[in-house]
């Protein structure tokens, strides 16, 4: 071969396909964020505190609580619709987050009132007297005069905010580690999560648990340090916080279920044994998803109950987690926006029918009272959606997109 001669040219390898960005592959995320921002702006403009006053304070609170329910519905959709774990205990994590922040709200507000009352005396009160008065005020209803150990740091907002994350997270981590390492799956895992919820609810009903038993925690709508601020303003603050939390949660979970991680957990949902055979740590993936969604549920509860004003053990009863699964099924599991649609539609419809918004119907021979028939309608709706729309309301969007020319 002469100098300078070249051998046969090598065929040029095709360039690997360039992966699109997160938002390009998930346009529903951008549409959801735009819809949420528009909804928040409209509510703000129509509110009593900062707008035209067309929306009452009570309605603002209902809307804010609905946003919190949408957040826990998204968490439920990730753990069930994407990972295949039908958890009937996620409302327990929701309630724990509410109890954690409720302890600070009740203690700090009571302490302010006690200090104001004792300040009128000739001798300034000692810290011991203040603590004893606060304890008597909070726990006198259950016949206790001692501050429970779990209330030792109830005066500290940073500590209780940390508990909002740690309490649900640690419970989910311990429970999930024990259940997943034993390879409990399917209906047996659902029964275990329901048993965990029932045990926690029955425990909290006892007066000696330190959380006031059946009385629960009340007066949570009064924010310490802002007792002079009107409820119309406070309700908007919580509404904005709930909207921000929902948006951040949607972005987080959309990113979690996107890419390789999302493919793995969907594969675990479809065929767990094959994924384990391929060498993936199935238990680790399931534990991560279970714990992360529990933490998100706790944060949602911490925003929900200050707007509701009260929390008691009945909120953690297993039936609440069953309702949550129904919401996700109606909205369409395996679709984050479907979970939001299901939770929002059912929650608002429930508030309208059971809150006196819908007039009762007198048929002459029978009077339809919606508070008595609401659960029947919910069950009927669940059956109809399961039979005729197995992909839920969210699945209708897929159908319309496919039909679009």
Steps between C-alpha positions, in 0.01 A plus 500: 500500500644836404562769756196711555260235378205438722330175581134438448287757679324378811126535496385794707315395812162665545490747785307379803156653529507818700281483806246774536465709813277411792229752406515403133426139588239597761286780354226422753728639773516839334125503435431405861725773637334758276153386606599506868650848467192631322270343759702653786492843337124489440428394858727776632323764291156382615588451868375713789847585625676617182236519231140567409356305793294264285646190666430453871768410752341161561512423128864606483576253778315224315702572187825504697417169666411356160847590372649310794285197419622521141859480628440183702309358202811552285707321763249214500510485122879469498508220756201313350459606138871500416659259750207263548480526881135537603557676830196538723694693759616822341240705684678395820807691378270788406360507854843477663609812314187675625561393860863614485418856396179501705697447821695820442192698393302397808785536749630835372153654474406381850828631640434846357153511654629374837782755511258782421267391780777452756667829410213688663611375841719699739777239493638388162443127443789255496565268208387208713167669569454574131576138406261367763223734385552405136493131591180539700337690217590246232473170689239580761237367261651151534556530874879544487712761673842395368658593169555181294855422398421534131402863563842588644595700189151602389595864559766480226376560146822376331484177702136436415561579134774239505251257656263564209760329281660258746191343655340381174839428345628284785173308531497431125870409500467250786172352380616481139834343589330227703233434236710520185793297632247227580378533139140558600311604188153536358193489716701386802703822493178702470361322806820573693486872417135507602583322827774757568251782447238338721751437779619861490143632499394284796812601688430870451142457624638424849521795739840400639681530166574868562299621200166559678339178380166538324506878558797542270664838447279802438529870433769439238373781278640755747861566408722603797640847450225588252194480723396850393517417128155431347420143402439619145869591472626188676287281276665655194846443648424132541337484158818637340715261704280207395519603133879530521529161672279337237702651216831400656371152576373454145837604359689273739293190435484563125880505503513187719284294265687632196809337356667179611370509856144532380550215254631276777210563740248447221676174419473403868128569478462281191737214581690522826666158467650579159642831623660322795642238261662780298698599807310804625456557872120485492461544874715815492295659226172419673626625836616829346166560329301400808700728731509798263124490445445470876703816559301684232178381666621634835574840347154505344344424838701777666341749261153345504411495869579865585240583234257242637561631854488161673646151479393186685574126469196447278693678224752212500242222487557241222189617314678827416779314319240295314335822384843615382538188286152561356594858406808382314308223325227740388755754375713236331798338666833512327434863403596775742245741357240223529560480875451877525180486298362216712584657835381849403172390342403259778606737778314801361194294418502358851524850652211619282269206572573460871559867586151619418579634156281249318127524584329186617239355264148422619340230284180489704535139602869543588735787582852478360746637755840528336696455823348151523543413133845643433695182580257299288567732207874477557489119501279496191735737322797280584322191362396678179848639438656159562260329258482753217809722545771275647760772436294752694409854409862574410487225240246703304777746413700219340192398302443856376866538403489178297180608326636842413580521123 
